[in-house]
Amino acid sequence: MDFSLNWDSIVRELITLFVVVDPIGSLPVFYFATAAVPAALHWRFALRAVIVAWIVLMAFLVAGQLLLEGLGLRFGSFQIAGGVILFLFALTMIFGESKPDQEISTAERDHLSGAVFPLAMPSIASPGAMLAIVVLTDNHRHSIEEQVVTAGLLTIVLAFTLLLLLLGSRLKRVLGNTGAGVISRVMGIVLATVAVDAVLLGLDAVGALSLAAEGTVLP
């Protein structure tokens, strides 16, 4: 099978993954979670969080669609549902509590802090990221090679996230919680656009399946 890289698609997927993972938005969560951790151990803390997030997202990349099909659900319907949820998630980033404030308050309420919660989940491997990775690796639209490229892009984004966390102490003096919140809202606008596009793709997929079921010959 011939395989050629579509750089426009690669750039689009990279931006999408960067937006849904939101590395900058995870910085204040990292600050809170490591408040009682010795500075010498912060790199291990960050590394563990990113590895856990990578495992979770890769599991969704490999088995997310298989689970849907095992339940007899159409992927087009999942694209629509995922797009709607991504859109609502984007609205909370734009109008509601910023991602850092929301997750820090959750951690304070539950009296939990650590690399797995709230940093790896739900900050890095967020529900939006889980849904996005399944949509981006649709088995019916993308070859194995293209899905491997998506996995590589996800790894790049998570590597960048790890780098930001390792530089977190210096970046905190520059950005602060307010700066991270502003950037998170800008990313929410981009994510809302991605979500609308996912809904439109889902509607196209459902419409095509309905026409095929009726015996209509598609061009």
N, CA and C of each residue as an Amber inpcrd file, in Angstrom:
protein
   657
   0.8560000  -1.1940000   0.0000000   0.0000000   0.0000000   0.0000000
   0.8930000   1.2450000   0.0000000   0.6180000   2.1760000  -0.9580000
   1.3760000   3.4130000  -1.0150000   0.9470000   4.3140000   0.1250000
   1.9300000   4.9660000   0.7220000   1.6420000   5.8700000   1.8310000
   2.4630000   7.1340000   1.6680000   1.8050000   8.2660000   1.6150000
   2.4910000   9.5530000   1.5100000   1.9640000  10.4710000   2.5980000
   2.8380000  11.2910000   3.1300000   2.4760000  12.1880000   4.2140000
   1.6800000  13.3740000   3.6800000   0.5630000  13.6510000   4.3380000
  -0.2390000  14.8310000   4.0350000   0.0760000  15.8740000   5.1040000
   0.9410000  16.8170000   4.7460000   1.4350000  17.7440000   5.7570000
   0.3470000  18.6600000   6.2900000  -0.6260000  19.0210000   5.4600000
  -1.7380000  19.8400000   5.9480000  -2.5100000  19.0940000   7.0360000
  -2.7600000  17.8100000   6.7920000  -3.4750000  17.0010000   7.7760000
  -2.6500000  16.8270000   9.0460000  -1.3410000  16.6550000   8.8870000
  -0.4660000  16.4740000  10.0420000  -0.4570000  17.7230000  10.9170000
  -0.3460000  18.8870000  10.2840000  -0.3510000  20.1480000  11.0460000
  -1.6830000  20.3290000  11.7610000  -2.7760000  19.9940000  11.0670000
  -4.0960000  20.1380000  11.6710000  -4.2440000  19.2100000  12.8710000
  -3.7990000  17.9690000  12.7380000  -3.9010000  17.0300000  13.8570000
  -3.0130000  17.4580000  15.0220000  -1.8310000  17.9690000  14.7050000
  -0.9210000  18.4150000  15.7630000  -1.5380000  19.5620000  16.5540000
  -2.1590000  20.5120000  15.8460000  -2.8160000  21.6350000  16.5340000
  -3.9840000  21.1360000  17.3710000  -4.7700000  20.2040000  16.8050000
  -5.9130000  19.6590000  17.5400000  -5.4570000  18.9830000  18.8300000
  -4.4330000  18.1450000  18.7330000  -3.9380000  17.4400000  19.9160000
  -3.3580000  18.4100000  20.9370000  -2.6680000  19.4320000  20.4560000
  -2.1100000  20.4260000  21.3660000  -3.2170000  21.1530000  22.1190000
  -4.2950000  21.4620000  21.3970000  -5.4060000  22.1840000  22.0250000
  -6.1000000  21.3220000  23.0720000  -6.4130000  20.0690000  22.7400000
  -7.1800000  19.2380000  23.6750000  -6.3450000  18.7780000  24.8600000
  -5.0420000  18.5710000  24.6560000  -4.1770000  18.2020000  25.7790000
  -3.9080000  19.4260000  26.6530000  -3.7480000  20.5940000  26.0050000
  -3.5820000  21.8730000  26.7120000  -2.4120000  21.8230000  27.7050000
  -1.1780000  21.6810000  27.2160000  -0.0330000  21.5820000  28.1300000
   0.1150000  22.7770000  29.0560000  -0.1100000  23.9960000  28.5330000
   0.0510000  25.1960000  29.3530000  -0.9920000  25.2290000  30.4670000
  -2.2090000  24.7840000  30.1530000  -3.2620000  24.7630000  31.1570000
  -3.0010000  23.7870000  32.2900000  -2.0870000  22.8360000  32.0570000
  -1.7650000  21.8570000  33.1020000  -0.7040000  22.3590000  34.0820000
  -0.0520000  23.4700000  33.7380000   1.0110000  23.9770000  34.6070000
   0.5300000  24.3170000  36.0200000  -0.5630000  25.1040000  36.1720000
  -1.0050000  25.4040000  37.5400000  -1.4080000  24.1610000  38.3270000
  -1.9330000  23.1460000  37.6390000  -2.2600000  21.8830000  38.3110000
  -0.9720000  21.2370000  38.8190000   0.0770000  21.3070000  38.0210000
   1.3790000  20.7780000  38.4210000   1.9100000  21.5250000  39.6520000
   1.7450000  22.8460000  39.6620000   2.1980000  23.6280000  40.8070000
   1.4890000  23.1940000  42.0860000   0.1760000  23.0110000  41.9870000
  -0.5950000  22.6110000  43.1680000  -0.2140000  21.2080000  43.6230000
  -0.1320000  20.2850000  42.6610000   0.1050000  18.8810000  43.0000000
   1.4890000  18.6650000  43.6020000   2.4450000  19.5300000  43.2590000
   3.8080000  19.3540000  43.7690000   4.1250000  20.2890000  44.9300000
   3.0940000  20.9230000  45.4780000   3.3310000  21.8930000  46.5530000
   4.0630000  21.2710000  47.7380000   3.7390000  20.0110000  48.0530000
   4.3570000  19.3450000  49.2030000   5.4360000  18.3500000  48.7810000
   5.8370000  18.4000000  47.5030000   6.8470000  17.4720000  46.9960000
   8.1920000  18.1910000  46.9300000   9.2550000  17.5790000  47.4200000
  10.5840000  18.2050000  47.3400000  10.9450000  18.5500000  45.8950000
  11.5780000  19.6900000  45.6950000  11.9090000  20.1580000  44.3470000
  12.7560000  19.1440000  43.5830000  13.5930000  18.4000000  44.2950000
  14.4640000  17.4290000  43.6360000  13.6870000  16.2910000  42.9940000
  12.4370000  16.0850000  43.4300000  11.6280000  14.9850000  42.9060000
  10.6030000  15.4450000  41.8690000  10.5800000  16.7360000  41.5510000
   9.5770000  17.2450000  40.6200000   9.7020000  16.6010000  39.2360000
  10.9340000  16.3020000  38.7960000  11.0940000  15.7160000  37.4640000
  10.5070000  14.3150000  37.4100000  10.6450000  13.5370000  38.4970000
  10.0350000  12.2150000  38.5330000   8.5140000  12.3200000  38.5460000
   8.0110000  13.2980000  39.2780000   6.5750000  13.5320000  39.3660000
   6.0080000  13.8360000  37.9800000   6.6600000  14.7590000  37.2690000
   6.2110000  15.1440000  35.9320000   6.2980000  13.9730000  34.9590000
   7.4020000  13.2260000  35.0170000   7.5850000  12.0950000  34.1120000
   6.5140000  11.0390000  34.3340000   6.2190000  10.7310000  35.5950000
   5.1950000   9.7310000  35.8910000   3.8340000  10.1740000  35.3690000
   3.4910000  11.4450000  35.5560000   2.1980000  11.9530000  35.1050000
   2.0610000  11.8380000  33.5870000   3.1040000  12.2150000  32.8600000
   3.0460000  12.1780000  31.3970000   2.9770000  10.7380000  30.8930000
   3.7100000   9.8300000  31.5260000   3.6730000   8.4250000  31.1100000
   2.2770000   7.8400000  31.3210000   1.6650000   8.1340000  32.4640000
   0.3080000   7.6400000  32.7280000  -0.6640000   8.1930000  31.6910000
  -0.5590000   9.4940000  31.3970000  -1.4430000  10.1130000  30.4050000
  -1.2340000   9.4890000  29.0290000   0.0210000   9.1970000  28.6700000
   0.3240000   8.5790000  27.3680000  -0.3120000   7.1950000  27.2750000
  -0.2140000   6.4050000  28.3410000  -0.7930000   5.0560000  28.3400000
  -2.3080000   5.1230000  28.1730000  -2.9480000   6.0470000  28.8920000
  -4.4080000   6.1780000  28.8230000  -4.8380000   6.5740000  27.4120000
  -4.1890000   7.5710000  26.8290000  -4.5750000   8.0480000  25.5080000
  -4.2580000   7.0250000  24.4180000  -3.1590000   6.2930000  24.5600000
  -2.8460000   5.2450000  23.5950000  -3.8650000   4.1070000  23.6600000
  -4.3470000   3.8320000  24.8710000  -5.3820000   2.8010000  25.0080000
  -6.6370000   3.2120000  24.2460000  -6.9900000   4.4900000  24.3120000
  -8.1490000   4.9750000  23.5560000  -7.8650000   4.9530000  22.0660000
  -6.6330000   5.2380000  21.6660000  -6.2790000   5.2100000  20.2520000
  -6.4220000   3.8030000  19.6810000  -5.9800000   2.7970000  20.4380000
  -5.9850000   1.4130000  19.9500000  -7.3560000   0.7730000  20.0590000
  -8.0270000   0.9660000  21.2000000  -9.2300000   0.1810000  21.4810000
 -10.5170000   0.9890000  21.5400000 -10.4230000   2.3040000  21.4610000
 -11.6310000   3.1250000  21.6020000 -12.6900000   2.8170000  20.5600000
 -12.2790000   2.7900000  19.2950000 -13.2470000   2.5260000  18.2310000
 -13.7100000   1.0780000  18.2500000 -12.8140000   0.1390000  18.5780000
 -13.2070000  -1.2700000  18.6550000 -14.2930000  -1.4630000  19.7080000
 -14.1820000  -0.7450000  20.8230000 -15.2000000  -0.8350000  21.8660000
 -16.5410000  -0.3400000  21.3550000 -16.5190000   0.7610000  20.6160000
 -17.7730000   1.2990000  20.0680000 -18.4160000   0.3020000  19.1050000
 -17.5890000  -0.2430000  18.2200000 -18.1400000  -1.1810000  17.2470000
 -18.6080000  -2.4630000  17.9150000 -17.9380000  -2.8790000  19.0010000
 -18.3740000  -4.0510000  19.7470000 -19.7350000  -3.8540000  20.3780000
 -20.0440000  -2.6040000  20.7090000 -21.3570000  -2.2900000  21.2740000
 -22.4010000  -2.0170000  20.1990000 -21.9710000  -2.1050000  18.9280000
 -22.9090000  -1.8860000  17.8270000 -23.2340000  -0.4360000  17.5700000
 -22.3490000   0.4690000  17.9650000 -22.5900000   1.8990000  17.7790000
 -21.9030000   2.3760000  16.5050000 -22.5780000   3.2360000  15.7610000
 -21.9900000   3.7830000  14.5470000 -20.9700000   4.8510000  14.9050000
 -19.8410000   4.8290000  14.1910000 -18.7950000   5.7980000  14.5080000
 -19.2250000   7.2130000  14.1610000 -20.0620000   7.3520000  13.1280000
 -20.5710000   8.6830000  12.8010000 -21.3390000   9.2870000  13.9630000
 -22.1300000   8.4390000  14.6390000 -22.8770000   8.9130000  15.8060000
 -21.9280000   9.3220000  16.9200000 -20.8340000   8.5500000  17.0700000
 -19.8540000   8.9020000  18.1010000 -19.1600000  10.2120000  17.7530000
 -18.8970000  10.4280000  16.4590000 -18.2930000  11.6850000  16.0450000
 -19.1920000  12.8620000  16.4060000 -20.5030000  12.6960000  16.1830000
 -21.4330000  13.7710000  16.5200000 -21.4560000  14.0050000  18.0280000
 -21.5900000  12.8970000  18.7910000 -21.6130000  13.0160000  20.2530000
 -20.2980000  13.5900000  20.7690000 -19.1890000  13.0920000  20.2140000
 -17.8840000  13.5980000  20.6310000 -17.7210000  15.0740000  20.3020000
 -18.2060000  15.4650000  19.1210000 -18.1340000  16.8710000  18.7440000
 -18.9400000  17.7590000  19.6700000 -20.1420000  17.2920000  20.0280000
 -20.9860000  18.0660000  20.9520000 -20.3030000  18.2040000  22.3090000
 -19.7460000  17.0850000  22.8120000 -19.0760000  17.1250000  24.1170000
 -17.8340000  18.0080000  24.0540000 -17.0760000  17.8940000  22.9560000
 -15.9130000  18.7570000  22.7930000 -16.3250000  20.2270000  22.7630000
 -17.4690000  20.4930000  22.1180000 -17.9500000  21.8770000  22.0450000
 -18.3270000  22.3900000  23.4270000 -19.0260000  21.5580000  24.1990000
 -19.3830000  21.9520000  25.5650000 -18.1290000  22.1360000  26.4160000
 -17.1460000  21.2430000  26.2120000 -15.8740000  21.3690000  26.9210000
 -15.1980000  22.6800000  26.5540000 -15.2730000  23.0410000  25.2600000
 -14.6820000  24.2970000  24.8120000 -15.3860000  25.4940000  25.4450000
 -16.7130000  25.3990000  25.5820000 -17.4640000  26.4930000  26.1970000
 -17.0440000  26.7070000  27.6440000 -16.7890000  25.6020000  28.3670000
 -16.3280000  25.7570000  29.7540000 -14.9480000  26.4060000  29.7940000
 -14.1200000  26.1420000  28.7780000 -12.8030000  26.7780000  28.7240000
 -12.9290000  28.2710000  28.4300000 -13.9560000  28.6450000  27.6280000
 -14.0960000  30.0410000  27.2120000 -14.8530000  30.8740000  28.2450000
 -15.9990000  30.3440000  28.7190000 -16.8900000  31.1430000  29.5610000
 -16.8740000  30.7520000  31.0360000 -16.5480000  29.4860000  31.3090000
 -16.6180000  29.0300000  32.6830000 -15.2990000  29.1740000  33.3960000
 -15.1350000  28.3590000  34.4530000 -13.8570000  28.3240000  35.1440000
 -12.7940000  27.8380000  34.1790000 -11.6200000  28.4390000  34.2550000
 -10.5380000  27.9650000  33.4150000 -10.1540000  26.5630000  33.8460000
  -9.5130000  25.8370000  32.9370000  -9.1240000  24.4660000  33.2310000
  -8.2810000  24.3650000  34.5010000  -7.2510000  25.2010000  34.6940000
  -6.4600000  25.0850000  35.9240000  -7.2870000  25.3230000  37.1800000
  -8.1170000  26.3920000  37.1930000  -8.9150000  26.6880000  38.3810000
  -9.8590000  25.5540000  38.7100000 -10.5010000  24.9930000  37.6720000
 -11.4900000  23.9380000  37.8750000 -10.8540000  22.6910000  38.4700000
  -9.6970000  22.2950000  37.9310000  -9.0820000  21.0540000  38.3870000
  -8.3720000  21.2140000  39.7190000  -7.8380000  22.4080000  39.9850000
  -7.2290000  22.6470000  41.2790000  -8.2880000  22.6230000  42.3750000
  -9.4590000  23.2310000  42.1050000 -10.5190000  23.2230000  43.1100000
 -11.0160000  21.8060000  43.3560000 -11.0540000  20.9690000  42.3060000
 -11.4560000  19.5740000  42.4760000 -10.4670000  18.8340000  43.3680000
  -9.1840000  19.0630000  43.1370000  -8.1700000  18.4070000  43.9530000
  -8.2440000  18.8560000  45.4040000  -8.5020000  20.1370000  45.6210000
  -8.6050000  20.6360000  46.9890000  -9.8120000  20.0280000  47.6870000
 -10.9030000  19.8850000  46.9520000 -12.1130000  19.3470000  47.5550000
 -11.9240000  17.8880000  47.9470000 -11.2280000  17.1310000  47.1210000
 -11.0410000  15.7120000  47.3940000  -9.8080000  15.4260000  48.2510000
  -9.0570000  16.4830000  48.5620000  -7.8460000  16.3240000  49.3680000
  -6.8750000  15.3270000  48.7390000  -6.7840000  15.3550000  47.4030000
  -5.8920000  14.4610000  46.6810000  -4.8970000  15.2880000  45.8710000
  -3.6890000  14.8090000  45.8330000  -2.7030000  15.4000000  44.9370000
  -1.7490000  14.2900000  44.5400000  -1.2430000  14.3780000  43.3370000
  -0.3340000  13.3410000  42.8810000  -0.1800000  13.3570000  41.3840000
   0.6850000  12.4960000  40.9080000   0.9660000  12.4520000  39.4830000
  -0.2060000  11.9020000  38.6780000  -0.9590000  10.9520000  39.2580000
  -2.0730000  10.3570000  38.5120000  -3.2870000  11.2660000  38.5370000
  -3.6600000  11.7260000  39.7120000  -4.7920000  12.6580000  39.8450000
  -4.3620000  13.8220000  40.7060000  -4.5180000  15.0540000  40.2590000
  -5.2590000  15.4800000  39.0650000  -4.4020000  15.7550000  37.8400000
  -3.0780000  15.4750000  37.9030000  -2.2200000  15.9110000  36.8070000
  -2.3760000  15.0500000  35.5570000  -2.1510000  13.7230000  35.6760000
  -2.2790000  12.8650000  34.4920000  -3.7270000  12.8310000  34.0110000
  -4.6530000  12.6360000  34.9440000  -6.0890000  12.6410000  34.6710000
  -6.7610000  13.4510000  35.7710000  -7.5840000  14.4230000  35.4310000
  -8.0890000  14.7440000  34.0820000  -7.3950000  15.9080000  33.4030000
  -6.2210000  16.3300000  33.9150000  -5.6090000  17.5210000  33.3330000
  -4.9730000  17.2420000  31.9740000  -4.0430000  16.2830000  31.9030000
  -3.3720000  16.0000000  30.6240000  -4.2360000  15.0860000  29.7550000
  -4.5770000  13.9050000  30.2500000  -5.4760000  12.9900000  29.5230000
  -6.9100000  13.3510000  29.8810000  -7.3670000  14.4580000  29.3360000
  -8.7030000  14.9620000  29.6470000  -9.7620000  14.2050000  28.8460000
 -11.0350000  14.3030000  29.2470000 -12.0920000  13.6810000  28.4350000
 -12.0780000  14.1710000  26.9930000 -11.8010000  15.4590000  26.7980000
 -11.7210000  15.9900000  25.4430000 -10.6080000  15.3540000  24.6460000
  -9.4600000  15.1090000  25.2860000  -8.3480000  14.4710000  24.5910000
  -8.6730000  13.0260000  24.2360000  -9.3590000  12.3110000  25.1430000
  -9.7440000  10.9240000  24.8740000 -10.6680000  10.8340000  23.6710000
 -11.6540000  11.7230000  23.6140000 -12.5840000  11.7160000  22.4910000
 -11.8860000  12.1190000  21.1980000 -11.0230000  13.1250000  21.2900000
 -10.3500000  13.6140000  20.0890000  -9.4600000  12.5460000  19.4770000
  -8.7610000  11.7790000  20.2950000  -7.8380000  10.7820000  19.7650000
  -8.5870000   9.6630000  19.0490000  -9.8000000   9.3370000  19.5180000
 -10.6080000   8.3270000  18.8320000 -11.1030000   8.8650000  17.4910000
 -11.5390000  10.1220000  17.4780000 -12.0300000  10.7240000  16.2400000
 -10.9160000  10.8280000  15.2040000  -9.7090000  11.1560000  15.6470000
  -8.5920000  11.3480000  14.7160000  -8.0490000  10.0450000  14.1500000
  -8.4190000   8.9060000  14.7380000  -7.8960000   7.6140000  14.2760000
  -9.0270000   6.6880000  13.8260000 -10.0180000   7.2510000  13.1840000
 -11.1290000   6.4740000  12.6460000 -10.5890000   5.3820000  11.7080000
 -10.8270000   4.1210000  12.0800000 -10.3030000   2.9980000  11.2860000
 -10.8600000   2.9560000   9.8680000 -12.0390000   3.5430000   9.6680000
 -12.6680000   3.5050000   8.3550000 -12.1570000   4.6120000   7.4390000
 -11.5150000   5.6090000   8.0020000 -11.0430000   6.7460000   7.2060000
  -9.5240000   6.8420000   7.1600000  -8.8510000   6.2020000   8.1020000
  -7.4050000   6.3580000   8.2010000  -6.7260000   4.9870000   8.1950000
  -5.6340000   4.8850000   7.4490000  -4.8680000   3.6420000   7.3800000
  -4.0610000   3.4500000   8.6620000  -3.4850000   2.2530000   8.8060000
  -2.6290000   1.9760000   9.9660000  -1.4640000   2.9550000  10.0060000
  -0.8840000   3.2420000   8.8370000   0.2410000   4.1740000   8.7870000
  -0.1660000   5.5580000   9.2860000  -1.3620000   6.0210000   8.8780000
  -1.8350000   7.3300000   9.3120000  -2.1000000   7.3470000  10.8150000
  -2.5920000   6.2440000  11.3480000  -2.8250000   6.1750000  12.7860000
  -1.5110000   6.1540000  13.5570000  -0.4830000   5.5330000  12.9780000
   0.8430000   5.5520000  13.6010000   1.3790000   6.9910000  13.6360000
   1.1310000   7.7390000  12.5600000   1.5400000   9.1420000  12.5280000
   0.8340000   9.9210000  13.6340000  -0.4750000   9.6690000  13.8080000
  -1.2260000  10.3350000  14.8750000  -0.6570000   9.9880000  16.2420000
  -0.3020000   8.7160000  16.4370000   0.3100000   8.3020000  17.7020000
   1.6280000   9.0360000  17.9230000   2.4010000   9.2090000  16.8380000
   3.6540000   9.9500000  16.9480000   3.4240000  11.4030000  17.3030000
   2.4000000  12.0140000  16.7010000   2.0730000  13.4050000  17.0160000
   1.6480000  13.5480000  18.4720000   0.8600000  12.5840000  18.9570000
   0.4510000  12.6020000  20.3580000   1.6740000  12.5180000  21.2680000
   2.6150000  11.6610000  20.9030000   3.8360000  11.5230000  21.7000000
   4.6280000  12.8250000  21.7140000   4.6570000  13.5240000  20.5810000
   5.3580000  14.8140000  20.5120000   4.6990000  15.8290000  21.4350000
   3.3700000  15.8840000  21.4000000   2.6510000  16.8360000  22.2540000
   2.8970000  16.5310000  23.7310000   2.8910000  15.2450000  24.0840000
   3.1200000  14.8710000  25.4790000   4.5790000  15.1190000  25.8760000
   5.5070000  14.9520000  24.9430000   6.9080000  15.2720000  25.2300000
   7.0600000  16.7710000  25.4840000   6.3400000  17.5740000  24.7030000
   6.3490000  19.0210000  24.9260000   5.7320000  19.3550000  26.2780000
   4.6660000  18.6310000  26.6300000   4.0380000  18.8260000  27.9410000
   5.0240000  18.5310000  29.0540000   5.7760000  17.4330000  28.9110000
   6.7830000  17.0800000  29.9150000   7.8370000  18.1720000  30.0280000
   8.2680000  18.7070000  28.8920000   9.2630000  19.7740000  28.9150000
   8.7420000  20.9950000  29.6580000   7.4790000  21.3630000  29.3920000
   6.8890000  22.5020000  30.0890000   6.8240000  22.2630000  31.5970000
   6.4480000  21.0470000  31.9800000   6.3620000  20.7440000  33.4050000
   7.7410000  20.8050000  34.0620000   8.7550000  20.3240000  33.3440000
  10.1040000  20.3540000  33.8980000  10.6170000  21.7880000  34.0410000
  10.1090000  22.6790000  33.1740000  10.4750000  24.0890000  33.2530000
   9.4460000  24.8900000  34.0460000   8.5440000  24.1620000  34.7220000
   7.3990000  24.8030000  35.3710000   7.7570000  25.8730000  36.3660000
   8.7810000  25.6750000  37.1520000   9.1230000  26.6450000  38.1860000
   9.4870000  27.9960000  37.5810000  10.2270000  27.9670000  36.4660000
  10.5960000  29.2290000  35.8140000   9.4020000  29.8620000  35.1180000
   8.5870000  29.0220000  34.4560000   7.4290000  29.5430000  33.7250000
   6.3830000  30.1360000  34.6590000   6.3250000  29.6390000  35.8910000
   5.3350000  30.1480000  36.8360000   5.5340000  31.6290000  37.0850000
   6.7790000  32.0690000  37.1440000   7.0580000  33.4750000  37.3900000
   6.6500000  34.3330000  36.2010000   6.6340000  33.7280000  34.9990000
   6.2920000  34.4810000  33.7910000   4.7880000  34.5080000  33.5440000
   4.1490000  33.3170000  33.6000000   2.7280000  33.2090000  33.2700000
   1.8190000  33.4430000  34.4660000   2.0400000  32.6560000  35.5200000
   1.1170000  32.6820000  36.6390000  -0.1980000  32.0250000  36.2700000
  -1.0830000  31.8630000  37.2360000  -2.3880000  31.2350000  36.9800000
  -3.2420000  32.0640000  36.0210000  -3.1410000  33.3900000  36.1190000
  -3.9480000  34.2540000  35.2520000  -3.5440000  34.0940000  33.7980000
  -2.2350000  34.0870000  33.5250000  -1.7650000  33.9210000  32.1490000
  -2.1690000  32.5860000  31.5600000  -2.0580000  31.5250000  32.3570000
  -2.4560000  30.2060000  31.8750000  -3.9490000  30.1640000  31.5890000
  -4.7390000  30.8590000  32.4210000  -6.1880000  30.8860000  32.2020000
  -6.5530000  31.5930000  30.9150000  -5.8640000  32.6940000  30.6050000
  -6.1310000  33.4310000  29.3620000  -5.8150000  32.5610000  28.1510000
  -4.6630000  31.9140000  28.1650000  -4.2760000  31.0540000  27.0420000
  -5.2490000  29.8920000  26.8980000  -5.7180000  29.3530000  28.0290000
  -6.6780000  28.2520000  27.9860000  -7.9650000  28.6800000  27.2970000
  -8.4010000  29.9240000  27.5130000  -9.6280000  30.4100000  26.8700000
  -9.4350000  30.6010000  25.3670000  -8.2740000  31.0660000  24.9640000
  -7.9910000  31.1800000  23.5300000  -8.0240000  29.7990000  22.8770000
  -7.4410000  28.8160000  23.5550000  -7.4620000  27.4530000  23.0400000
  -8.8920000  26.9180000  22.9750000  -9.7410000  27.3650000  23.8830000
 -11.1370000  26.9450000  23.8650000 -11.8370000  27.3670000  22.5870000
 -11.5070000  28.5460000  22.0730000 -12.1070000  29.0100000  20.8170000
 -11.6900000  28.1070000  19.6620000 -10.4020000  27.7500000  19.6290000
  -9.9240000  26.8490000  18.5830000 -10.5960000  25.4800000  18.7110000
 -10.7260000  25.0020000  19.9430000 -11.3470000  23.7010000  20.1750000
 -12.8110000  23.6970000  19.7550000 -13.5240000  24.8060000  19.9440000
 -14.9210000  24.8960000  19.5250000 -15.0420000  24.7220000  18.0100000
 -14.0940000  25.2920000  17.2700000 -14.0880000  25.1300000  15.8080000
 -13.8420000  23.6810000  15.4160000 -12.8980000  23.0370000  16.0940000
 -12.6240000  21.6170000  15.8440000 -13.8590000  20.7760000  16.1390000
 -14.5740000  21.1130000  17.2040000 -15.7620000  20.3540000  17.5980000
 -16.8650000  20.4600000  16.5500000 -17.0870000  21.6530000  16.0190000
 -18.1070000  21.8390000  14.9840000 -17.7500000  21.0170000  13.7510000
 -16.4670000  21.0120000  13.3950000 -16.0260000  20.2280000  12.2390000
 -16.2710000  18.7440000  12.4690000 -16.0610000  18.2660000  13.7090000
 -16.3010000  16.8490000  14.0210000 -17.7800000  16.5080000  13.8700000
 -18.6650000  17.4160000  14.2890000 -20.1020000  17.1840000  14.1380000
 -20.4790000  17.1030000  12.6660000 -19.9370000  18.0000000  11.8500000
 -20.2390000  17.9890000  10.4180000 -19.7510000  16.7010000   9.7550000
 -18.5590000  16.2330000  10.1400000 -18.0540000  14.9650000   9.6070000
 -18.9470000  13.8040000  10.0320000 -19.4160000  13.8390000  11.2730000
 -20.3100000  12.7880000  11.7530000 -21.6280000  12.7740000  10.9990000
 -22.1680000  13.9540000  10.7370000 -23.4150000  14.0370000   9.9750000
 -23.2300000  13.4930000   8.5650000 -22.0850000  13.7950000   7.9530000
 -21.7890000  13.2550000   6.6180000 -21.7150000  11.7270000   6.6540000
 -21.0580000  11.1930000   7.6910000 -20.9030000   9.7350000   7.7940000
 -22.2420000   9.0550000   8.0060000 -23.0690000   9.6040000   8.8790000
 -24.3930000   9.0190000   9.1340000 -25.2710000   9.1130000   7.8940000
 -25.1980000  10.2530000   7.2070000 -25.9920000  10.4240000   5.9880000
 -25.5830000   9.4470000   4.9070000 -24.2700000   9.2190000   4.7710000
 -23.7840000   8.2760000   3.7610000 -24.2300000   6.8610000   4.0810000
 -24.1930000   6.4820000   5.3600000 -24.6340000   5.1400000   5.7420000
 -26.1280000   4.9630000   5.5060000 -26.9080000   6.0090000   5.7600000
 -28.3560000   5.9250000   5.5500000 -28.6800000   5.7480000   4.0740000
 -27.9700000   6.4910000   3.2170000 -28.1910000   6.3510000   1.7880000
 -27.8070000   4.9680000   1.2920000 -26.6900000   4.4460000   1.8240000
 -26.2440000   3.1050000   1.4180000 -27.2500000   2.0560000   1.8650000
 -27.8370000   2.2420000   3.0330000 -28.8190000   1.2690000   3.5420000
 -30.0700000   1.2590000   2.6900000 -30.3750000   2.4180000   2.0800000
 -31.5590000   2.5060000   1.2270000 -31.2960000   2.0480000  -0.1970000
 -30.0360000   1.6460000  -0.4450000 -29.6960000   1.1510000  -1.7790000
 -29.3820000   2.2390000  -2.7810000 -29.1500000   3.4700000  -2.2740000
 -28.8220000   4.5700000  -3.1780000 -27.3680000   4.4610000  -3.6200000
 -27.0990000   4.6390000  -4.8690000 -25.7440000   4.5650000  -5.3860000
 -25.0840000   5.9170000  -5.1530000 -24.0240000   5.8890000  -4.3980000
 -23.3170000   7.1460000  -4.1110000 -22.3030000   7.4260000  -5.1950000
 -22.0700000   8.7010000  -5.5070000 -21.0840000   9.0410000  -6.5570000
 -19.6810000   8.7140000  -6.0690000
